[in-house]
Amino acid sequence: MTAQNERLAARLDEAARQGEATWQPSEECELSVADAYAVQEWAVARRLKRGERLVGVKMGFTSRQKMAQMGVDEAIWGRLTDAMLVPEGSRVAPARYIHPRVEPELAFLIEREIPPGAPPETITSAVAAVAPALEIIDSRYADFRFTLADVVADNASAAGFVLGAWQAVPSSLDCRGVLLEVDGRVAEAGSTASILGDPWRSLVAAARLAGRAGLPLKAGWVVLAGGATAAVPLRPGTLVRTVVESLGSASVAVAPSAPQP
């Protein structure tokens, strides 16, 4: 860990704690993707030292469109902690975030540890249940603007997640309709096929990418497979819900903004 990467990790961690945007590392230095993952690990390690614990991983850039936009051919991943879990149906405070957005996802519940390098059949057989989910993404960067290395360092913009009720694993997960509603009106509509063609592929990729960092997917952990539609702004005073065909729903409300003094 270089002094530069350690300084970047501290700055990103503090930006998340204070809910204040910071500048992009790419504006001040060259940062490789490998260095960016090191920054991510150290930034999250600071949170773990404060008492948080790892509870899973999330995937990003799982749509071919987003990959093309960022000029990459592989998804990215980030870490989830228990402090990021938002109870289903609860209400979050706008001040908790900088410029939050929300997207519908599919979540996997890991039943037994998946070691690094496990074959795909071992990975998929280790799933105990699936659930509809919402991910709250919140880049710590000004204007929600970043390069690939920037977003990797920023824990893939992970800020929070909401889980619906766990369901028995169905025979297939591809091509299930997904709706994202804001105050009862459909804001986005899509399909689980948008997640690398099939969410199972995203799970396999999550195990592979985390495994590169020596991190096994542990029993009881959650894997967020990636957005099934575009993200929408998470605005004060709104109710956001996702509905995944045959799997149920997950929702979160946002408290109104505090009145100005």
C-alpha positions in Angstrom: 0.0 0.0 0.0 1.6 3.2 -1.1 1.3 6.4 0.9 -0.7 7.9 -2.0 -3.2 5.1 -2.0 -3.6 5.2 1.8 -4.2 9.0 1.6 -6.9 8.4 -1.1 -8.6 5.7 1.0 -8.7 8.1 4.0 -10.2 10.9 1.9 -12.9 8.7 0.3 -13.8 7.2 3.7 -14.1 10.7 5.2 -16.2 11.9 2.3 -18.7 9.0 2.9 -18.8 9.7 6.6 -19.4 13.4 6.2 -21.8 13.1 3.2 -19.7 15.6 1.3 -18.4 15.2 -2.2 -14.6 15.1 -2.9 -12.6 15.3 -6.1 -11.7 12.4 -8.3 -8.2 10.7 -7.9 -7.8 10.8 -11.7 -7.6 14.6 -11.5 -4.5 14.5 -9.4 -2.7 11.3 -10.1 -2.5 8.2 -12.3 -4.3 5.3 -10.6 -4.3 1.8 -12.0 -7.4 -0.4 -11.5 -5.2 -2.7 -9.3 -4.3 0.3 -7.2 -8.0 1.4 -7.1 -9.0 -2.0 -5.6 -6.3 -1.5 -3.0 -7.7 1.9 -2.1 -11.2 0.3 -1.9 -10.0 -2.4 0.4 -8.2 0.1 2.7 -11.2 2.5 2.8 -13.5 -0.3 3.8 -10.9 -1.6 6.3 -11.2 1.8 8.1 -14.9 1.1 8.5 -14.3 -2.3 9.8 -12.0 -0.9 12.4 -14.9 1.3 13.6 -17.0 -1.8 14.2 -18.7 -2.5 10.9 -18.5 -6.0 9.5 -18.5 -7.4 6.0 -21.8 -9.0 4.9 -21.3 -9.4 1.2 -20.3 -8.0 -2.1 -22.0 -6.0 -4.9 -21.5 -6.1 -8.6 -21.3 -3.1 -11.0 -21.1 -2.5 -14.7 -23.1 -5.7 -15.3 -24.9 -4.3 -18.4 -23.2 -4.5 -21.8 -24.3 -0.9 -22.4 -22.5 0.4 -19.2 -19.4 -1.7 -20.1 -19.3 -0.1 -23.5 -19.8 3.4 -22.0 -16.8 2.9 -19.6 -14.7 1.1 -22.2 -14.3 -2.1 -20.2 -15.1 -5.8 -20.8 -15.4 -6.9 -17.2 -17.8 -6.0 -14.4 -16.5 -4.4 -11.2 -17.2 -5.3 -7.6 -17.4 -3.6 -4.2 -17.8 -4.6 -0.5 -21.0 -4.5 1.6 -21.0 -3.9 5.3 -23.8 -4.3 7.9 -24.1 -0.6 8.3 -25.2 -0.3 4.7 -28.2 -2.6 5.1 -31.5 -0.6 5.1 -34.4 -2.5 6.5 -37.1 -3.2 3.9 -39.9 -0.7 4.1 -38.0 1.7 6.3 -37.2 5.4 5.8 -33.8 6.9 5.2 -32.6 10.4 5.8 -31.5 12.4 2.7 -28.6 13.9 4.7 -27.1 10.4 4.9 -26.0 10.7 1.3 -24.5 13.1 -1.2 -26.4 12.6 -4.5 -28.0 9.1 -4.1 -29.6 7.1 -6.8 -31.4 3.8 -6.6 -31.6 0.8 -8.9 -33.4 -2.6 -8.8 -31.4 -5.7 -8.3 -31.5 -9.4 -7.5 -29.8 -10.6 -4.4 -28.3 -14.0 -3.7 -27.9 -15.5 -0.1 -24.8 -17.6 0.2 -25.4 -20.8 2.2 -21.8 -22.1 2.5 -18.4 -20.6 1.9 -17.3 -20.3 -1.7 -13.5 -20.4 -1.8 -11.4 -18.5 -4.3 -11.1 -20.4 -7.6 -14.2 -22.5 -7.1 -15.8 -23.8 -10.3 -19.1 -22.3 -11.5 -21.1 -25.4 -10.4 -19.8 -25.1 -6.9 -20.6 -21.4 -6.8 -24.2 -21.7 -8.0 -24.9 -24.7 -5.8 -23.9 -22.7 -2.7 -26.9 -20.3 -3.0 -29.6 -20.7 -0.3 -32.2 -18.2 -1.6 -32.8 -15.2 -3.8 -34.6 -11.9 -3.2 -35.6 -8.7 -5.0 -33.4 -5.9 -3.8 -32.7 -2.2 -4.2 -29.2 -0.8 -4.2 -28.5 2.8 -3.2 -25.5 4.1 -5.1 -23.9 7.3 -4.1 -20.6 8.3 -5.8 -18.5 10.3 -3.4 -17.3 12.4 -6.3 -18.5 15.8 -7.4 -21.0 15.8 -10.2 -21.3 11.9 -10.0 -18.4 11.9 -12.5 -15.6 9.3 -12.6 -13.2 7.1 -14.5 -13.1 3.3 -14.1 -10.3 3.5 -11.5 -12.1 6.3 -9.7 -15.3 4.3 -9.2 -13.5 1.1 -8.2 -11.6 3.1 -5.5 -14.9 4.5 -4.3 -16.2 1.0 -3.5 -18.1 0.8 -6.8 -20.4 3.7 -5.5 -21.9 1.4 -2.9 -23.9 3.2 -0.3 -26.8 1.1 0.9 -29.0 -1.9 0.0 -32.5 -3.1 0.7 -33.6 -6.7 0.7 -37.0 -8.1 0.0 -38.2 -11.4 1.4 -35.9 -14.3 0.6 -37.4 -16.9 -1.8 -36.6 -20.4 -2.8 -34.2 -20.6 -5.7 -36.2 -21.0 -8.9 -35.2 -23.1 -11.8 -34.2 -20.0 -13.8 -33.5 -16.4 -13.2 -33.1 -14.9 -16.7 -35.7 -12.9 -18.5 -37.8 -12.0 -15.4 -39.5 -8.7 -15.7 -38.4 -5.9 -13.3 -40.2 -2.7 -12.4 -38.8 0.3 -10.6 -41.6 2.5 -9.2 -41.4 5.9 -7.6 -44.5 6.9 -5.6 -46.5 4.2 -7.3 -45.6 5.1 -10.9 -43.3 3.1 -13.1 -40.0 5.0 -13.5 -38.0 2.2 -15.2 -38.8 -1.2 -16.6 -36.4 -3.9 -17.5 -35.4 -7.5 -17.2 -33.0 -9.7 -15.2 -31.5 -10.5 -18.6 -29.8 -7.1 -18.4 -27.6 -8.5 -15.6 -24.8 -10.1 -17.7 -27.5 -11.9 -19.7 -28.4 -14.0 -16.6 -27.9 -13.1 -12.9 -26.2 -16.4 -12.3 -23.3 -15.2 -14.5 -23.0 -12.2 -12.2 -22.7 -14.4 -9.1 -20.0 -16.5 -10.8 -18.1 -13.3 -11.7 -18.5 -12.0 -8.1 -16.9 -15.1 -6.7 -14.1 -14.9 -9.3 -13.4 -11.2 -8.7 -13.5 -11.3 -4.9 -11.4 -14.5 -5.1 -8.6 -12.5 -6.9 -8.4 -10.4 -3.8 -8.2 -13.6 -1.6 -11.7 -13.0 -0.4 -14.0 -16.0 -0.2 -17.8 -15.5 -0.4 -18.8 -16.5 3.2 -21.9 -18.3 4.5 -24.6 -15.8 5.3 -23.2 -13.2 2.9 -25.3 -11.4 0.3 -24.3 -10.8 -3.3 -26.0 -8.0 -5.2 -26.0 -9.1 -8.9 -26.2 -5.6 -10.5 -28.8 -3.2 -11.8 -31.6 -4.6 -13.9 -32.6 -1.1 -15.1 -31.0 2.4 -15.1 -30.7 4.0 -11.7 -33.0 6.9 -10.8 -32.4 9.7 -8.3 -33.4 9.0 -4.7 -35.3 12.2 -3.9 -36.5 13.4 -0.5 -40.1 12.6 0.3 -40.5 9.7 -2.1 -41.3 6.0 -1.9 -39.3 3.7 -4.2 -40.2 0.1 -4.8 -39.0 -2.7 -7.1 -41.1 -5.6 -8.2 -39.3 -8.6 -9.7 -41.6 -11.1 -11.6 -42.6 -14.0 -9.4 -40.1 -13.0 -6.7 -41.8 -10.2 -4.9 -40.8 -6.7 -4.0 -38.6 -4.5 -2.0 -39.1 -0.8 -1.0 -37.6 2.1 0.8 -38.9 5.6 1.6 -36.9 8.8 1.8 -37.7 11.3 4.5 -38.5 14.9 3.5 -35.7 17.3 3.5 -35.2 19.1 6.7 -36.6 22.7 6.6 -34.1 25.4 6.1 -33.5 27.6 9.2 
